[in-house]
């Protein structure tokens, strides 16, 4: 059973380095990680790899690191750095790393993964059952995001004069004030003839994470939208679309939907020459041809527009 105490505390707690290889060389495996950058938890993630996995060698593919990830990795034992700066894609870097593996089995953890205690001991039990396998992902969301307050007061870390509240506090009953209290305090301040202010010379951090409550709670959706340059978005979708068509078959609804989404976005970005693209599909993997009909995408866009109009109408 994985310990469900705060994973954030574990991320940032300094623990003595442990090298599982020293106590279990019989099960030693190579570990491959391609990188161009990592995150602030990279060192903690590496400590978790060495604690959980008897690492024969850590094989790092340096795709042109833009941070100090390679230097951090060099502080760990049995690390080999491969120069992958000349490779264009993640997939080719992984291919070259796999070619360098010397053990019968290897492990490929992402650089932004952290392994819980007992991970390898559980996973190795399935070596006789599968030849390539994974485990569920538990997301931990850590991102700084400036909040657009809209019409709300700048709540979360406020400072005030007690006198400004005295005239209005007699109307506060123990009934309904909850999560709209910032508006209530604003109303009291303004009606008392006092002034509300906004200070932008500093900030506070608002922590969005799971915490116990008296009620049942289940996370339904997490969405982080990152603004990309047109060049980066076009490159991302072009590689996604062409990678699906070249290397895979239309046997998954996820693949088909992702392909359609990518093509629609490339059309919107004016990055798709339909005739050239169609000829490329014919010569690369013709089984995808029925899924890239121009009429199909026009129909989808019309349906999406009708649904949008309908949603606006019923609001």
N, C-alpha and C positions, 0 to 999 in steps of 0.2 A: 504494500500500500504506500502510495506517495504521500509524503508529509505535506499537509495542506496549510501549515502555518505560513505566514507572510513570505512569499517568494521574493518580494522586494527587499526585505530585511536580509535574506540569504544572499541576494545579489551583491549587497554592499557591505556585508560583514567580512572583515579580513580573517581568513582561516589559513592555517599552516598548509603549505603545498604538500600534496601527497601524490606519489607515483606508483600506481597500481602494478606497473610492469615489474617493479622490484620484487613484489610478492607473488606474481603470477606470470612468469615468462612463458609457461606452457601454452597459455591461451593468447599470446601476444598477436596483435593484428596491426597492419598499417592503417593510418588514418589520412584521408585526403581532404583538403580544403582549398578551393580556389577563391582568391580575394582580389578586389580592387579597392575596397574600403571595408571597415567593420563599424562597431559602435563603441560607446564608452564601457560596455560590459565585456568586451573582447577578452581581456585578461581573466576575468571571472569565469567566462565560458571555457577558456582553455584550462583553467584549474579544474573545472568540473570534468572535462574530457580526461585529463590525466588521473584524476581521482577515481573515475568510474571505469576507464578502459585501460587494459594493459597495452600501452601504445608501443609497438615495435619501432615505428618511425612515423613522425608527423610530416607529411608531404604537403607543402604549401605551394600553390600556383600563384605567383605574383603577376597579376594581369595589368600591372602599372599602378601600384598602390598610391593613393592620393593622401594617405595619412600615415601614422606610425605603426600600422598593424604588423608589418614584417619585423620591425625592430622588437616589438613586444613578443612576438612568437619566438624570436631568437633567444629569449631568456629561458626558454623551456628546453628540456633535454631531447636529444635525438631528432632534431628538426632539420629538414632539408628544404631549401628554397629553390624553386624552379622558376626560371625567367620565362614568363608567358606573355610578356608585353607585346609581342608581335602577333598574338592571336586576337581575332575579332570577337569571338563568342565564348560564352561560359561553357557551352557544350563541348567545344574542342579542347578547352583547358581541362575539363573533367576527363575527357578521353585520354589525354597525354598523362594525367596523373594516374589513371587506372593502369596504363601501360608500365608505370614505374613501380607498381605494387609488387612486393616480393613475398607476401604471405598468402596463404590459401584464401583467407577471408580478409576483407577490409571494411572500414566504416567511413561513411561520408556524412558528417554533421555539417549543417550550415554554420557560418561564422556567427550568426546571431541566435544560435541555439544554446541552451543550458541544460545539462543532464542532471536529473535527480539521483539521489542515493539509491544504489542497487540497480541502475539502468542496465549495465552490461550483463550482470548476473542473470537478469530476467531475459534479456534478448538472446543470450547464447543458448538458452534451452531450446530454441526453435531452429537451431542450425541444421538439425536433421529433418526438419519439416519443410523449410523453405530455402530458396537460394538467393532471394533478395526481398527484404521485408522492412517495414517501418512500424512506427507506433503513433498514437494520437498526438496532436498538437494542442497545447494549452497556451493560448495567447496571453501575453502580458503587454498592455498598451502603455507606452511611455513616450510621450511626444509633447513638446511645447507648442501651444497653439494660442495666439492672441484672441481673446474672446470679444466678439462684437456685442456690446451690451444692448444696442438698440436704444429704446426709451428707458431702460432700467437704470436705477442708480448704480454707481460703481461699488457693488457690494463684495463682501468676502474678506476685507481687511480695512474696516472703517475706523474713523476717529471722530469724537464729537464732544460737545459741551453739555454737561448734564442739565444745565439750566434750560437749554433749548427743548428739552423733552418734558419738563415739569407740567406745563399746562395741558398737554394732550394725553398723558399717561392714564388719567382717570377713566378713559373710555375703553381701555384694554381689558377685555374679559378672557377667561380661560376657555376659549371656544374654538375659533377658526383660524387664528393667525399661524400660518405654516407655509413657508416658501414664497410668500408674497410680502414677507415682513419688511423687505427693503422699501416697497412702495408705501407701506403703512408709516414707517419712520419718516419717509420723505414728506408725507402728508402732514404729519404732526409738526415737523420742522417748519414747513412753509406756512401752515395756518397759525403757528405761534409767532410769525414775523421774523423767523431766523432764515439763514441762507445755507443752502446745500452747495457743496463744492466738489470739484473733480481735479485730482492731482495726477499728472502724467510723468513726473520725474522719477517715480519708482514703480514697483509692481509687487504682486504676491503670486505664489504658485498655488493653483487649485488642483488638488489630487483627485483624479478620477480612477477609482479602483473598487473592487468588490469589498464590502464590509458587512458584518452581521447586522441584521435588523430583526425586529419582532415579527416581521411578515415574510412570507415566502417571496424570494426574488430570483428570477432567472434572466440572464442576459439574452435579449432577443436579437439585437443587431449592434454591430460596431462598424462605424464608417468613418474613414479618414480620407478626405479628398485632397490630393496634392496637386498644386498648379504646376504643370510641366510646360516647358517651351514647346513651340510647334515642332521644332526640329527633333527634340527628344521623344515627344509623343509619336511622331511619324515613324521614327526609327524603331521604337518599341513595338508598335502595331505591325510594321512591315516584317520584323523578325518573327513576331508571334504568328502572323498569318502564313508566311512562307515556311516557317518551321513545321507548322501543323501539316501543310500540304505536302512538303517534301518527305517527311519522315514518318507520317502516321496515316491511318486509314479512317474513313468516316464511320467508325463503329461506336462512337460515344456521343451522346447528346451534348455533353459539356464541350467537347472539341468542336462540334458543329456550331453551337451557339457562340462560342468564343471566336471562331472563324468569321461568322456573320457580323458580330459586333465589331471586329477589327476591320473588316472590309468597309462597313458603313462609315466607321470613323475615318479611314483613309480617304474615302470619297469626300467626306465633309472637309477634310484638310486639304483637298485637291492634290493628293499625293498618289493617286492611282490612275494610270492610263489603262482603261479597260481592255483595249485590244491587245496591248503588250502583255498585260497580266493574264488574259485568257490563253494566249499562245504559250506563256510560261507554264501554266497549269497543264496544258495539253502535253507538253514535252517532259514535264517533271513527274507528274502523278495524275494521270487522266481520270482516275476514279473519283476525284474531287470535282470534276467538271460540272456535274449536275447541281452541285451546291453553290456555284458561283454565277448562276444565271442573272443577268442584269435585270430581267423582268422580276425575278424573285426578290431582289433588293428594293426595287421601286414599289412593289406590292407591300413589302414589310414597312417601308417608310410611310406609305399611305395609311396602313393600318395603325401605325404608331401615332400618326397625326390625328386620326379619327378618335382614338382612345384618349388622346390629350384633350381634344375639344370636348369630348363627352365628360371627362373629369372636371373641366372648367365649368361646364354647364350645370352639373349637379351640385356644385359647391354652394 
